[in-house]
Amino acid sequence: MPPPPDAAQQLAARVLAECGGDEELARLALARLVLAASRGMSAGFLRLGQSSK
C-alpha cells in the first residue's frame, strides 16, 4: 500500500532540502531509495520461495 500523497510530498521536499535544492541530486537520492527498497523486497520474496499451486 503506497503512502498517502502528503507523506510522499513531504519526503520529496525533505530530500530536496537535504540536497541543498539541487533537483538532479534529489532525484538520484530518491532513485537510490527506490532501488534499495526493490532489492529488499526481492530478497524477501526469494526467501519465501515459490508458492504451491
Number of C-alpha atoms within 10 A of each C-alpha: 3 6 8 8 9 9 11 12 12 11 13 17 14 14 19 19 13 13 15 11 13 12 14 10 15 20 15 11 17 15 12 12 12 12 12 12 12 12 12 11 11 12 11 11 11 9 8 9 8 8 5 4 3
